[in-house]
Amino acid sequence: MKIFSKEQIYEGDQLTAKKQNITSTELMERAGIQIFNWLHVRMQGAQVPIHVFCGIGNNGGDGLVVARHLITHGYNVKTYVVNCSDKRTKDFLINYDLIKQTTKKWPDMLACEADFPEFHKDDIIVDAVFGIGLNRPVNDWVKSLFLHFKKSQAFTLSIDIPSGIYTDKVVEDENGVVWANYTLSFQSPKLIFFLPETAKFSTQWEVLDIGIDREFLFTTETESELIGKNEVLPIYKPREKFSHKGDYGHSLIIGGSYGKIGSALLSSRATLSIGAGLVTTFIPKCGYQIIQTAFPEGMVITDDNETMISDIKFDIEPTVIGVGIGMGTNAETVSALEKFLKTNKTPLVIDADGLNILSKKKTLLKLLPEMSVLTPHPKELERLIGKWKDDFDKLKKAKAFSKKYNVVLVIKGANTITIYNEKLYVNTTGNPGMATAGTGDVLTGVITGLISQGYDALGATVFGIYLHGKAADIAIEDLGYQSLTASHIIDALGEAYIDLFQQPEQQPVEVQEPDDKKQ
């Protein structure tokens, strides 16, 4: 699913009106009806007090459409206009006249705190104050209104976007934003739903189709894309009947140090479980028996050093190398990695201490093969790209870094984002149970194993992050968040693959017999 920018959304609205020969008011009516239908299906006429707060722009016009249809269907509705400016849009004014023709209870005009209505936590608030066009902080009394919403604890539904938030920058004052329980977004989600500093303003979101021109939706290139099952299915490579292990590559995992052999073990197991044909693990001598015992399917090469990696030498020709997990940043290890990078031409997936070493000696970044995959957690990312002011600045710096070194860069989080060539791929799988030791080591193995099978670096990263998160989602169904471990994710990778091809269960349809058969 594409994530359109604010400018693209405006372009899509205008193109739709032109190609479908409708007015912007008619498109607004269509959008408002979709919001009404969403509410109507769930409320079924229930007489819960509904307070619809409308701004004086197009988002407010949407709110007026919703209020009008709620009124004509007999709901207990109260409508308010947040009169925060003298500038009213044409479509707002048209719908303001329409609602005055529909009911004798005209919208209440709010201009200061003295005008605020009372409502209770069992009521419903519909937020249609500001839309995606907001580009300045809200007035102090409007900020007080939003705090009034929050203190009431009433269920708050935002139209398109929580009011007070921007689409392209972080707000300075969180009190100037509506904290929505649910947001109904028109046609596509907004990038702010997936960034830590802005996602918190809406607990849940859903996209409503308002009939934007299909050609525009399909052909418009977006900077960001939301990755779900439908997006990764085309990436999947089916296996041939007469294939053998050599067809799926030989992965080499380099990592581990005394006390941290488990990280190399997890990565190696994940690499094989995701489908690599062969896996060899390069570790210090102290980990030999551990890997050979716990991972009988794999092969092992050891460093001459007992406790750390000091010289990366091997006599195999790997398809791909995953490096950095648990290897430490000892001076000998740093020297070994630098020496290795100067001669290596094999595709790389780099994580953990491999990234920390690159951060300390940034000249080494120029030695990376093109399309290397870097998978930092937040602190490792900061060491790589520098500190950022906010989430948007982080994305800007990350895109610049990816472009400069021609690497695939992963920003781990609740919605992990893959960056390459200035494009963002926002993942939708995963859960808080993954906040546990070793899950990053598993991801390194998953991506390494996919590249081993012939997936390109970007496809392997996007697909791997999806499968990694999906495996965790499957595992928590039996384990819950707190008990999930990295090993559980490895064990569920097979089910994540199977889930790709499972269809939602269809409800059985009762077949009615003709009357003449009921004798």
N, C-alpha and C positions, 0 to 999 in steps of 0.2 A: 504494500500500500504506500502510495506516495504521500509525502508530507509537503504540502504546498506553502510557499512563503506568502506573506501578507499581500505583496504586489501581485503574485500569481492568482490569488483568490479574487482580487478585484478584477483582474483581467478575465478570469473564468466567468464571473458574474456578467460582465459586459458582453462577452462573446456569446454566452448562453441566451441572453435577452435578444441579441441581434439574430442569431441563427434560428431560435425557436419563435421569433416574431412575438415576443411578449415584452411587457414593460417591466422595469425594475420593481414596481409595486406588485405586479403579479408574481414575480420571483420571490418577493418578500412574503406574500400570502402563502406561497407553496412552502416556504421554510417554516413559517409560523404554524401552519397546519400540521407539519411533521412533529413539531414540539407538542402541540395539542394532542395528537394521536398517541404519542408516547405516554403522556399523562393519563389520557382517557382509558387506554388499555389497562393501566395499572390501578386506576382509582374507581372505575366502573360506577361513576356517579356519587361516590362518597362525599359527604358534606363537610369535609375537613376545610377549615378556612385557608384560602389561598391568597397570598399577597403578591401581586405582580408589580415590581418596581421597574419603571421604564425610564431610560434616559431620553434625550431629545435628538439622538442621531438614528442611524439605521438599526442598531441593536435595540434601541427603544421601540422602533417601529415593529420589529419582530415580536417584542413583548406585548405590544398593543394587539397584534393579530392573535396571539395566544389567549390574551384576556378576553377578547371578543368571542372567540369560539368556546371558551369555558363558560362564559355568560349565557350564550345561546343554548348550551347543553345543560343548563340548570345547576352549575356548580356555585359554591359559596365563594365568590370572588370579590376582592377589593383591589382596585388599580390605582397606582400612584405614578406621578410624573416627577422625576428628580430634575428640578428646574435649575440646572447649574450653569446655564449660558443663555445668551440671546439667539444663538445660531441653531436653527432647527432644519433638519433635512426635509426635502420635499416628501419623501415616502413616510416619514414620521407624521407630518401634518395631514397627509391623506388618511392615514390610519387613525389619527386622533379624531378626525371628523367622523370616520366610520363607527368608532366605538361610542361617540356621543349620539349617533343615530340609533345605536343598538340598545342602549340602556339609559334610564333616567339618572343612574348613579354615575355621574361623570368622574373621571380620574381626579384624585386629590393632588393638588400642586404642592410640592415640598420645596421649601427655599431656605430652611434653617432648622436647627435642632428642635425648636418648639413645635414644628410640624410633624415630628416623627410619630408614627402610629404605635400602638401597643400590640404585641402579638406574643404567643406562647410557644413553648417548645414542641407542642403537638401540631402546630400550624405548619404550612408550607410557604416558603419564600421562593419566588421566581425572580432571579436576578437578570434583568435585561437593561442594565444601566449604561455600561460601556462595552464596546466590541473591540475588534482587532485594530481599529484605527487610532486608539488612544496613544498619544505621544507626549503627554505631560502629566505631572503629579496631580492628583485630584484635590479639590477644594477641601478645606479643613472640616466644613460641616458635612460634606459627603463622606469623608473619612469617618466621622462620628456615626454616620448612618451605617456604614459597613461594620463598625464595631458593635452597633446596636443589633445587627443581624447575628453576629457571632455570639454575643452574650445571651441572646434569646434561646440558643441551642435548637432552633427550629431547623427542619430539613431544608437545605438551600440548594436549589437547582439553578445553575448558571446556563445562559444561552450562548453557545458558541465558545465562550471563553470567560473565566471568572473576571468580573469587572475590576478595573484598576491595574491589571497586569498588562505588560507589553509583550509583543511577539518576538522582539529582537534585542531585548536588554532586561536586566534584572531591576526590580523595583527598589527604590531607596528606603521606603517605609512600608513594612509589611502590614501595618494597620490601615493602609490605604488600598487594600485589596480584599475582595470578597473571598472568604474561605468556604468553598463550595463542597457539599457532600457529593454532588454529581454534576458533570458538565456534559451537555449535548452539543457536539461540535458538528458544524455543517460540512458535509462532503469528505473531509479528511481531518485527521487529528492535527494538533499543533505541536511543534517541536517542544514547546514549554511543558507539555505533559510528561516529558521524559527526562528533564534536567533536575538535579537535586534541589536547586534553589528555587525552582518555580513549580515543580510537580506537586509540592505539598499543598498548593492552594486548591486542588481538586482531588478528593479521595478516589473517585472513579470517573471515568469518561466513556462516552459512546459516540460513534459517528452516525449521523443521519444523512441519508441520500436525499438531496433536494433537486435532483435532476440536472446537475451541471452537464454541459455538453460533453458527450462521451469521447469524441475525437480529441477535445482539449485535454481531458483526463488521461487518455492513453498516450498522447504524443508529446505532452509537455515534460521536459526534463526538469527534475527537481534536485535540489542540493541534498535533500534527506529522503531516506526511504525506510519505512517500517517493515521489519523482517518477521514474518510468521510462517506457518506451514506452506501457504500458497507460494511464498517467495522462494523458499528453499527447495521445494519439490523439483523445479527445473534444473537445479544444480546437481541433484543426486545422479550418480553413475551406477547403473545396474551391472551385475557381474555376468560374465559369459560362462556358459556351461563347461567348456573345456579349459578354463583358466587354471592357473596354478599359483603358488605363493610368490613366485618370481614376478608375476604380473602386477603385484600390489606393493612392490617396492621393499627396500631394506632401510628401515629407520634406525638412526643412531641417536641415543639419548646420552648427553654428556652432563654429569652433575654429581652432586653428593659430596659430603665431607664427613669427618668423624662426628657422629651424633645426628647427621642429617641425610643418611642413606635412604630414609623413607621417601624423601621427595623424588629421588631418581626412580625408586621402585614404583611409586604412584604414576609418574609420567610414562614409564615403560609399559606398565599394565594398561594404561589408557590408550597408548599408541597401538598396541595389539588389539585391544577390544574394539576400537573404532574401525579396524580393518586392515592395518598394515600387514604385508606378507611376512616380513621378518623384522625382529627388533633386537638390536644389540645395545647393551648399556655400558658406558665407559665411566668407571668410578675409581676412587682410591682403593687400595688393597683391602682396607678394613671392611668394605662392603661386599666382598666377593661371596662369602657363604650366605649372607642375607639374601642377595639377589638370586643366587642359584637355587636357594631353598624356596623362597617365597614366589619366584617367578620361573617355574621350570620350562615354560615355553620360550623363554628368551635366552640370549647368549650374553656373555660378559667379557669385557676387556678391562684390565686394571692398569692404573697408573703405577709407576715404580714406587711412588710415595705411599706410605701406609695410611695417612690421615687426610690428605688433601690432594687435589689435582695440581700437579706441578709440571707436567709435560704431556700435551695431548698428541699421542701417536697411535695410529691404528692401521691395520693392513687390509681393511675392507673398503668397498666403494659404495658408501651409503647414497640413497636417493635423496634424503633430507636429513638434517641434523637439528635436534632440539637441544638447546644448551643453556646452562645457567642455573637450573634448579638446585638449590641447596649447596652450591659449590663454594660459597664463602668469597671473601675479597682479600684473602691473604696475598702478600706481595708475589709469592711464587705462582699463585693461581692467576693473578692479574697478568704476569709475564707470560704464562702459558697460553692464556686466551689471546693476548696480543700476537704472539708468534703464530698461533693457529689461524687467526683472521687474516694475516698477511699472505697466507698461501691458499686458504680455502676458497673454493668456487662452488661448493654445494649449497643449495637453498637452506636457509636458516630460520628457525623459530627461536626467539631469544626471550628469556624470562628471568625474573628474580635477580640473583647476584650477577648474572650476565649483563643485565641492564644497569645494575649499580656500578659495575666496572666501566661500562660505556659512559655513564654519567660523570665518572671521575676523570676519564681520559676521552674527551669528546672527539679527539682526532681519530679515534678508532671507528667512529661512525662512518667515516668515508671508506672504510675497508669492507663494509657490509655488502654482500651481493644484492643486486637490485631485487625488489619485492621481498626482502626479508620481512618476517612478521615479528613485531615487538608487542609483548603482552604485559604491560606494567599495571600494578595496582596504583591507587592515587598518589602515594608518596613516591613511588618509583617514577611515575609520570612527571611529578613536580621536579624531580632531580634531572630528568631528561630535557624538559621544555622550559623550565623555570616557573616561578610562582605566577599565578594568575589572579586578576581582580575578582572575577566572577565566572560563572559557567560559560558565558558567551565568549569571554576572553580566553578561557581554557580551550574551547573549540577552535578559536582563531589560531592560537599558538600551536595546537596539535596539527591542524591542517598545514600550517607553514612548515612544521617539522617533517611531516610525511612527504610533502612536496620536495623539500630541500634534499632529503636523503633517499627519496624514492622507495619508501618502506610502507608496509601496511601497519598502522598503529591502532592498538586496541585501548579504549578507555573503559576500564571495568567499573561496573556499578549495577544498580537495580535494573537499569536498562543499558546493558553494555553497548557501547558505540564503536563500530569499526570505521576507521578513516583511511581513505586512499584517494588520491587525485582530487582533493577538496570535496569529496562526497562522503556523506554520513550514512551508515547503515545501523539503524537502531533496533536492537534485539527485543523480543517480547517475552521470551521464556526466562525461567529462573525464579528464585524466591529467597526470602531471608535466611532459610536454613543453610544456604551456601556460604554464609559468613562463618566459616570454620576452616581450620588448618588443612592445607593440601588441595583445596579445590582449584587453585591456580595452577598447581603442578599437573593436575588432571587435564585442565584446559590446554596446557602446553602439549601434552601427549596427544590429545584429540586432534588438534590442528596439525601436528607433525604427522600423525597417522593418515590424515586425509590427503596431505600433500604427497605422502608416500604412494598413495593409490592413483595419483595422476590429476588430482584437483589442483587448479591454479591457486596461488597464494591467497588472493582475495576471496575466491569462492570457498576455499578450505576454511578460512577464518570466519566468514559469515555463517557458513553451514555448521562449522564446529561449535561456534558459540551458541547457535540455536540448539543443537543436539545436546550439548553440555547442560544448558539450562533445562531442556525438556526432560532429560534423564533425572535431574534433581526434582522437577515437578512430579514426575512419576514416583520417585522414591519416597517423597514426603507423604504420599497418600497412605502409606503403611507406617511411616516412622515419625511424622510430625517434624516441625522445624528444628527443635532443640537436639534431636537425636541423629540428624543427618550427618554423615561423615563423607569424606572424599571417596572412600572405597565404595560406599553405597552408590555414588554417582557412576563410578565405573561399572558396577554390577547392573545398572539400569540402562546403559547405553544401547544394548540390544533392543530393549523395549521402546527406546526413543526412535530407533530406526523403524520398528514395526508400526509405531504410531503414525508415521508419515503416510501410510497407505490405509489407515483405518478410516472408515466413513462414519459419520454420526448415526446412531441407531435411529431407524425409522419406526414411527408408531404404527402398529398394525391397523389396517383399515377394515372395518366391519363391512361385509358384503350383505346387503339386504336381499332376501329372496323375494321374487315376484309374488303378488297376492295369490295367484293360482297355484303356487307351490306350497302354500301354507294350509293345505287341507288335511 
